[in-house]
Amino acid sequence: MSTPVKLAVIYYSSTGFSAEIAKEIAQTAETAGAEVRLLKAAELAPEAAIASNEAWAAHAAASAGIPVATPADVEWADAVIFGSPTRFGNISSQLKQFIDTLGGLWAQGKLANKVYSGFVTTATAHGGHESTLLALYNSIHHFGGLIASPGYTDTVKFVDGNPYGTSHTDAQGNNPVGEQTRNAARHQAERVVQIAAALKAGLAA
Ligand SMILES: Cc1cc2nc3c(=O)[nH]c(=O)nc-3n(C[C@H](O)[C@H](O)[C@H](O)COP(=O)(O)O)c2cc1C
């Protein structure tokens, strides 16, 4: 009998939008039969910066119980879904710093032959949904990873309209994560688990 897909959902979030998508993905993947670790990238910003922003401080407190990701979590996983708010069209420095700790695993070939995917949140509609995901995926190519992008593989993708991954526009903090984004997140989670299961079975055969 095959063992469940091990999925690591590794995200950074300042004000909670990316965290909300991460939770949706983790819950859906568990329902789909995966063993899931929901993990955050370590915070790099100074305490004073966090304290100066009410939403950031509130989310930091609310997410204190989420474990911080380590390279061992990526080694453990059959599939990894990364998530980040955009930062000038790129991923956050916190998630990038985590990715940069994976050099040791990369050198041993241990990042290859896993399934990867990504999600992003932005403040504005054209503020970096696609560029951020493509920037994330640059690193996956270097890993020798297999990118499971959602494409337009479900009708929900014609609603949210982003074939690169789940994305959400927070409208300067005024647009909570709603059904459109959640539908895209659920589809992405199910697709990653499905592809990772097929790959895992194939590699074991
Ligand atoms: C330094 C910085 C740069 C940002 N750059 C962009 C940007 O280029 N485009 C955009 O739409 N939003 C930008 N944002 C806004 C966040 O990406 C956005 O509010 C995101 O949804 C927050 O996600 P979070 O709640 O998970 O932290 C930026 C925010 C910060 C602090």
The ligand as a Tripos MOL2 file, in Angstrom:
@<TRIPOS>MOLECULE
LIG
   31    33     1     0     0
SMALL
NO_CHARGES

@<TRIPOS>ATOM
      1 C1          8.0430   46.4860    1.1270 C.3       1 LIG1
      2 C2          6.7360   46.1200    0.5240 C.ar      1 LIG1
      3 C3          6.6330   45.9990   -0.8520 C.ar      1 LIG1
      4 C4          5.4130   45.6890   -1.4370 C.ar      1 LIG1
      5 N1          5.3480   45.6150   -2.7910 N.ar      1 LIG1
      6 C5          4.1440   45.4320   -3.3750 C.ar      1 LIG1
      7 C6          4.0360   45.4200   -4.8060 C.ar      1 LIG1
      8 O1          5.0170   45.5270   -5.5350 O.2       1 LIG1
      9 N2          2.8000   45.2490   -5.3350 N.ar      1 LIG1
     10 C7          1.6730   45.1040   -4.5670 C.ar      1 LIG1
     11 O2          0.5790   44.9860   -5.1020 O.2       1 LIG1
     12 N3          1.7660   45.0650   -3.2050 N.ar      1 LIG1
     13 C8          2.9730   45.2250   -2.6110 C.ar      1 LIG1
     14 N4          3.0640   45.1820   -1.2390 N.ar      1 LIG1
     15 C9          1.8720   44.8340   -0.4480 C.3       1 LIG1
     16 C10         1.8220   43.3740    0.0210 C.3       1 LIG1
     17 O3          2.4590   42.4840   -0.8590 O.3       1 LIG1
     18 C11         0.3740   42.9520    0.1660 C.3       1 LIG1
     19 O4         -0.3120   43.8320    1.0150 O.3       1 LIG1
     20 C12         0.2160   41.5090    0.6360 C.3       1 LIG1
     21 O5         -1.0950   41.0530    0.3190 O.3       1 LIG1
     22 C13         0.4120   41.3270    2.1400 C.3       1 LIG1
     23 O6          0.3810   39.9470    2.4300 O.3       1 LIG1
     24 P1          0.4830   39.3900    3.9290 P.3       1 LIG1
     25 O7         -0.7700   39.8500    4.6460 O.co2     1 LIG1
     26 O8          0.5340   37.9140    3.8020 O.co2     1 LIG1
     27 O9          1.7110   39.9650    4.5460 O.co2     1 LIG1
     28 C14         4.2820   45.4800   -0.6290 C.ar      1 LIG1
     29 C15         4.3970   45.5820    0.7580 C.ar      1 LIG1
     30 C16         5.5960   45.8910    1.3300 C.ar      1 LIG1
     31 C17         5.6940   46.0060    2.8270 C.3       1 LIG1
@<TRIPOS>BOND
     1     1     2 1
     2     2     3 ar
     3     2    30 ar
     4     3     4 ar
     5     4     5 ar
     6     4    28 ar
     7     5     6 ar
     8     6     7 ar
     9     6    13 1
    10     7     8 2
    11     7     9 ar
    12     9    10 ar
    13    10    11 2
    14    10    12 ar
    15    12    13 ar
    16    13    14 ar
    17    14    15 1
    18    14    28 ar
    19    15    16 1
    20    16    17 1
    21    16    18 1
    22    18    19 1
    23    18    20 1
    24    20    21 1
    25    20    22 1
    26    22    23 1
    27    23    24 1
    28    24    25 2
    29    24    26 1
    30    24    27 1
    31    28    29 ar
    32    29    30 ar
    33    30    31 1
@<TRIPOS>SUBSTRUCTURE
     1 LIG1         1 GROUP 0 **** ****
